[in-house]
Every structure is written in structure tokens, then in C-alpha cells.
Amino acid sequence: MTRTGIAAALNDLLFNRGITLDEAAERHFAPDYRQRTDGEWADRAEFLDHIGHLRGIVADGHVEVHDELYDGDKYADRHTCHVTKKDGSSVTMEVYVFADFSADGRFRRIEETTLMLRGSEADRDLGSAR
């Protein structure tokens, strides 16, 4: 089984415009995927609405993984997402992730907490904006 990781998933979702959002989702997220960001739950459809919104405002960026742990079907990481928006402004968020994998190695559940390191007050909810 090949398991995904946060850098691969976020790069495909946000920065790889050579694949569609649906292709990126199929590659990294199980059909019953759920995500909790800063206390708010989203099902797979709501999560994809969020990513679609981000694709509309994000011009470029990269993910910097600081710590990453795989243990069976469990995953944890701490990463920083560096984003340049289409308006030229930039946002930097540190994210703490705990996740479960499905049997095929895709994310089934992610629970994350975000900490904005740089950006405007309006960008504070970028981790869950739709």
C-alpha cells in the first residue's frame, strides 16, 4: 500500500494546475473523507468546496513539512503552508495535523489546527474559507 502525505496532497490540491480538483481529491482522499479544521467539521463535498475557493484565490505557494509520523493507519504532521494570493499578498500558516488512512492509503479523516504566522486579519480563516 502506498500512503499519501500532506505535502503531496496539498501540492496537488492547491498548486498543481495540471490536474483537476476531482483528480487531486481521488488521488489523496477516500470517498467518506471528513475534515475538522479549527473545530469545524466538513464532509468531502464541503472540503472540496473549500479547496475550490482556495484555487480561485491562490496563485502559487509551497508546503514545508517540519515533522511527519506514519504509524499503521495513523498520520501526524506539523507543516507550514506558504501561499501567494492572486492579489499579490502572502499568507503563511503553520498547521498541526492528526489523520487516519483508509485501507488504500488515502486520507479518510484529518483533524487540524491552524496558526496564522503572516497575513491579513481577513486571511485568518483561510484554512476553512469557502
Backbone as CSV, one residue per row, in Angstrom:
resi,resn,N_x,N_y,N_z,CA_x,CA_y,CA_z,C_x,C_y,C_z
1,MET,0.841,-1.184,0.000,0.000,0.000,0.000,0.884,1.244,0.000
2,THR,0.607,2.143,-0.892,1.276,3.438,-0.917,0.375,4.436,-0.210
3,ARG,0.929,5.129,0.775,0.146,6.118,1.505,0.499,7.514,1.034
4,THR,-0.482,8.373,1.033,-0.262,9.759,0.688,0.346,10.483,1.892
5,GLY,0.680,11.725,1.722,1.172,12.589,2.794,0.650,13.988,2.560
6,ILE,0.803,14.839,3.522,0.213,16.167,3.436,0.832,17.007,2.321
7,ALA,2.141,16.924,2.125,2.778,17.734,1.080,2.261,17.333,-0.301
8,ALA,2.208,16.032,-0.574,1.714,15.562,-1.873,0.262,15.978,-2.077
9,ALA,-0.560,15.822,-1.045,-1.975,16.156,-1.157,-2.169,17.655,-1.388
10,LEU,-1.517,18.493,-0.598,-1.694,19.940,-0.746,-1.105,20.462,-2.049
11,ASN,0.018,19.909,-2.462,0.588,20.335,-3.748,-0.378,20.040,-4.894
12,ASP,-0.979,18.842,-4.895,-1.929,18.513,-5.948,-3.200,19.357,-5.850
13,LEU,-3.693,19.573,-4.640,-4.934,20.323,-4.463,-4.788,21.798,-4.818
14,LEU,-3.703,22.422,-4.360,-3.585,23.876,-4.457,-2.656,24.392,-5.546
15,PHE,-1.575,23.694,-5.807,-0.525,24.272,-6.647,-0.334,23.575,-7.992
16,ASN,-0.813,22.348,-8.153,-0.667,21.604,-9.400,-1.884,21.853,-10.276
17,ARG,-1.808,22.842,-11.148,-2.954,23.162,-12.004,-3.021,22.238,-13.218
18,GLY,-2.098,21.276,-13.298,-2.117,20.300,-14.380,-3.130,19.191,-14.163
19,ILE,-3.726,19.130,-12.972,-4.781,18.142,-12.706,-5.991,18.884,-12.143
20,THR,-7.159,18.276,-12.332,-8.386,18.891,-11.831,-8.504,18.674,-10.324
21,LEU,-9.387,19.425,-9.729,-9.654,19.257,-8.303,-10.164,17.846,-8.017
22,ASP,-11.038,17.332,-8.869,-11.554,15.976,-8.673,-10.455,14.929,-8.770
23,GLU,-9.520,15.102,-9.725,-8.392,14.163,-9.843,-7.523,14.204,-8.590
24,ALA,-7.260,15.396,-8.087,-6.455,15.532,-6.867,-7.156,14.880,-5.678
25,ALA,-8.462,15.094,-5.570,-9.225,14.509,-4.469,-9.218,12.990,-4.545
26,GLU,-9.430,12.438,-5.741,-9.424,10.984,-5.900,-8.069,10.384,-5.553
27,ARG,-7.015,11.103,-5.833,-5.659,10.627,-5.588,-5.349,10.542,-4.090
28,HIS,-5.906,11.452,-3.289,-5.448,11.587,-1.895,-6.517,11.407,-0.815
29,PHE,-7.818,11.379,-1.183,-8.877,11.397,-0.171,-9.932,10.337,-0.452
30,ALA,-10.235,9.533,0.551,-11.226,8.468,0.435,-12.622,9.065,0.216
31,PRO,-13.548,8.270,-0.360,-14.906,8.768,-0.605,-15.625,9.251,0.662
32,ASP,-15.339,8.642,1.807,-16.006,9.032,3.061,-15.164,10.016,3.882
33,TYR,-14.258,10.733,3.228,-13.362,11.681,3.890,-14.137,12.738,4.680
34,ARG,-13.599,13.056,5.868,-14.107,14.152,6.710,-12.916,14.929,7.232
35,GLN,-13.113,16.221,7.464,-12.029,17.060,7.979,-12.586,18.018,9.028
36,ARG,-11.817,18.179,10.088,-12.129,19.151,11.135,-10.992,20.161,11.162
37,THR,-11.305,21.415,10.878,-10.313,22.478,10.878,-10.704,23.514,11.913
38,ASP,-9.853,23.706,12.900,-10.099,24.677,13.967,-11.492,24.499,14.559
39,GLY,-11.900,23.240,14.745,-13.156,22.936,15.413,-14.361,22.768,14.513
40,GLU,-14.244,23.068,13.225,-15.375,22.987,12.297,-15.253,21.755,11.402
41,TRP,-16.269,20.884,11.433,-16.272,19.681,10.611,-16.765,19.971,9.205
42,ALA,-16.174,19.292,8.228,-16.612,19.352,6.835,-16.573,17.938,6.265
43,ASP,-17.605,17.595,5.488,-17.555,16.320,4.782,-16.745,16.516,3.495
44,ARG,-16.624,15.479,2.698,-15.773,15.556,1.499,-16.249,16.651,0.545
45,ALA,-17.553,16.760,0.326,-18.084,17.781,-0.583,-17.790,19.189,-0.063
46,GLU,-17.973,19.404,1.225,-17.685,20.720,1.815,-16.194,21.028,1.746
47,PHE,-15.369,20.020,1.981,-13.928,20.184,1.875,-13.540,20.590,0.449
48,LEU,-14.127,19.939,-0.551,-13.804,20.263,-1.939,-14.316,21.647,-2.324
49,ASP,-15.433,22.083,-1.754,-15.881,23.469,-1.946,-14.827,24.438,-1.423
50,HIS,-14.282,24.132,-0.263,-13.228,24.954,0.347,-12.002,25.016,-0.567
51,ILE,-11.554,23.869,-1.062,-10.369,23.836,-1.918,-10.655,24.557,-3.238
52,GLY,-11.852,24.403,-3.782,-12.219,25.128,-4.992,-12.140,26.632,-4.785
53,HIS,-12.591,27.095,-3.627,-12.487,28.520,-3.282,-11.017,28.938,-3.239
54,LEU,-10.186,28.131,-2.586,-8.755,28.465,-2.495,-8.108,28.493,-3.865
55,ARG,-8.452,27.541,-4.733,-7.888,27.535,-6.089,-8.211,28.830,-6.830
56,GLY,-9.320,29.459,-6.469,-9.704,30.705,-7.098,-8.914,31.918,-6.623
57,ILE,-8.306,31.823,-5.436,-7.580,32.982,-4.899,-6.080,32.764,-4.758
58,VAL,-5.622,31.514,-4.834,-4.198,31.198,-4.657,-3.493,31.180,-6.011
59,ALA,-2.397,31.925,-6.098,-1.593,31.955,-7.331,-0.455,30.948,-7.285
60,ASP,0.176,30.815,-6.124,1.367,29.970,-6.014,1.642,29.695,-4.543
61,GLY,2.575,28.804,-4.294,2.963,28.529,-2.917,3.698,27.219,-2.797
62,HIS,3.993,26.877,-1.557,4.624,25.590,-1.283,4.353,25.174,0.161
63,VAL,4.570,23.888,0.409,4.356,23.298,1.721,5.708,22.880,2.275
64,GLU,5.966,23.255,3.504,7.210,22.901,4.194,6.842,21.997,5.371
65,VAL,7.177,20.699,5.274,6.869,19.745,6.334,8.013,19.751,7.337
66,HIS,7.680,20.007,8.601,8.682,20.065,9.668,8.797,18.733,10.412
67,ASP,7.665,18.125,10.698,7.613,16.847,11.412,6.534,16.002,10.757
68,GLU,6.817,14.700,10.572,5.838,13.829,9.932,5.997,12.424,10.503
69,LEU,4.873,11.816,10.894,4.893,10.497,11.512,3.827,9.610,10.883
70,TYR,4.244,8.441,10.409,3.343,7.402,9.936,3.400,6.268,10.938
71,ASP,2.232,5.765,11.387,2.172,4.634,12.310,0.937,3.804,11.961
72,GLY,1.123,2.767,11.140,-0.013,1.976,10.683,-0.955,2.849,9.870
73,ASP,-2.218,2.916,10.311,-3.188,3.746,9.593,-3.322,5.148,10.192
74,LYS,-2.361,5.525,11.049,-2.362,6.851,11.682,-1.273,7.726,11.066
75,TYR,-1.529,9.027,11.067,-0.604,10.000,10.491,-0.656,11.263,11.336
76,ALA,0.485,11.894,11.513,0.545,13.191,12.182,1.641,14.015,11.528
77,ASP,1.421,15.324,11.491,2.469,16.190,10.968,2.306,17.608,11.483
78,ARG,3.370,18.346,11.320,3.390,19.794,11.538,4.009,20.371,10.283
79,HIS,3.275,21.272,9.619,3.777,21.842,8.374,3.436,23.323,8.303
80,THR,4.144,24.009,7.430,3.855,25.412,7.152,3.469,25.517,5.687
81,CYS,2.359,26.195,5.458,1.877,26.428,4.097,2.159,27.890,3.750
82,HIS,2.958,28.088,2.721,3.327,29.424,2.246,2.520,29.681,0.970
83,VAL,1.671,30.704,0.975,0.772,30.971,-0.136,0.947,32.399,-0.633
84,THR,1.004,32.545,-1.951,0.905,33.854,-2.588,-0.449,33.898,-3.270
85,LYS,-1.240,34.882,-2.901,-2.578,35.017,-3.470,-2.510,35.766,-4.794
86,LYS,-3.565,35.645,-5.579,-3.615,36.299,-6.884,-3.548,37.816,-6.783
87,ASP,-3.922,38.371,-5.625,-3.833,39.824,-5.440,-2.428,40.275,-5.042
88,GLY,-1.473,39.327,-4.958,-0.088,39.649,-4.630,0.249,39.550,-3.158
89,SER,-0.754,39.463,-2.296,-0.486,39.341,-0.862,-0.051,37.916,-0.542
90,SER,0.555,37.740,0.623,1.009,36.407,1.006,0.469,36.043,2.376
91,VAL,0.329,34.739,2.564,-0.165,34.183,3.815,0.737,33.014,4.176
92,THR,1.108,32.944,5.451,1.884,31.815,5.959,1.144,31.254,7.156
93,MET,0.829,29.947,7.091,0.110,29.295,8.179,0.854,28.047,8.615
94,GLU,0.987,27.898,9.922,1.521,26.667,10.490,0.322,25.794,10.841
95,VAL,0.423,24.489,10.522,-0.711,23.591,10.684,-0.253,22.330,11.418
96,TYR,-1.080,21.903,12.379,-0.854,20.671,13.136,-1.939,19.690,12.736
97,VAL,-1.551,18.498,12.271,-2.472,17.535,11.684,-2.397,16.192,12.407
98,PHE,-3.581,15.616,12.659,-3.721,14.215,13.055,-4.700,13.596,12.076
99,ALA,-4.368,12.414,11.545,-5.190,11.844,10.482,-5.244,10.323,10.560
100,ASP,-6.240,9.776,9.852,-6.393,8.333,9.650,-6.373,8.066,8.156
101,PHE,-5.790,6.929,7.771,-5.788,6.490,6.380,-6.884,5.460,6.159
102,SER,-7.403,5.413,4.943,-8.273,4.317,4.523,-7.375,3.135,4.165
103,ALA,-7.978,1.994,3.898,-7.197,0.788,3.584,-6.330,0.964,2.343
104,ASP,-6.734,1.850,1.417,-5.967,2.043,0.183,-4.909,3.148,0.295
105,GLY,-4.708,3.724,1.494,-3.633,4.685,1.707,-4.010,6.140,1.508
106,ARG,-5.285,6.401,1.220,-5.728,7.790,1.106,-6.208,8.283,2.472
107,PHE,-6.223,9.601,2.635,-6.724,10.164,3.888,-8.215,9.874,4.012
108,ARG,-8.611,9.424,5.185,-10.019,9.172,5.496,-10.560,10.238,6.438
109,ARG,-9.683,10.729,7.332,-10.061,11.761,8.295,-8.839,12.588,8.611
110,ILE,-9.014,13.903,8.642,-7.969,14.809,9.119,-8.596,15.731,10.148
111,GLU,-7.897,15.905,11.258,-8.238,16.936,12.228,-7.021,17.832,12.324
112,GLU,-7.238,19.147,12.134,-6.112,20.067,12.097,-6.428,21.355,12.839
113,THR,-5.362,21.949,13.315,-5.414,23.270,13.940,-4.446,24.150,13.185
114,THR,-4.887,25.365,12.859,-4.055,26.277,12.081,-3.650,27.476,12.923
115,LEU,-2.469,27.987,12.626,-1.933,29.168,13.287,-1.386,30.088,12.208
116,MET,-2.012,31.253,12.024,-1.530,32.181,11.010,-0.271,32.872,11.511
117,LEU,0.797,32.755,10.724,2.067,33.380,11.065,2.233,34.715,10.348
118,ARG,1.654,34.812,9.130,1.726,36.053,8.359,0.506,36.144,7.460
119,GLY,-0.079,37.329,7.396,-1.239,37.571,6.552,-2.134,38.605,7.190
120,SER,-3.157,38.989,6.469,-4.086,39.991,6.989,-5.122,39.325,7.891
121,GLU,-5.810,40.114,8.665,-6.873,39.586,9.535,-7.918,38.848,8.711
122,ALA,-8.182,39.315,7.501,-9.153,38.668,6.627,-8.725,37.261,6.216
123,ASP,-7.427,36.953,6.301,-6.912,35.637,5.917,-6.924,34.635,7.068
124,ARG,-7.339,35.058,8.252,-7.272,34.202,9.427,-8.037,32.899,9.236
125,ASP,-9.140,32.927,8.484,-9.937,31.713,8.275,-9.615,31.011,6.952
126,LEU,-8.469,31.290,6.380,-8.107,30.707,5.091,-8.134,29.178,5.133
127,GLY,-7.865,28.598,6.296,-7.866,27.134,6.429,-9.227,26.496,6.289
128,SER,-10.301,27.297,6.347,-11.650,26.734,6.226,-12.575,27.586,5.369
129,ALA,-12.075,28.647,4.751,-12.920,29.553,3.951,-13.537,28.829,2.776
130,ARG,-14.788,29.205,2.463,-15.480,28.616,1.302,-16.013,29.719,0.436
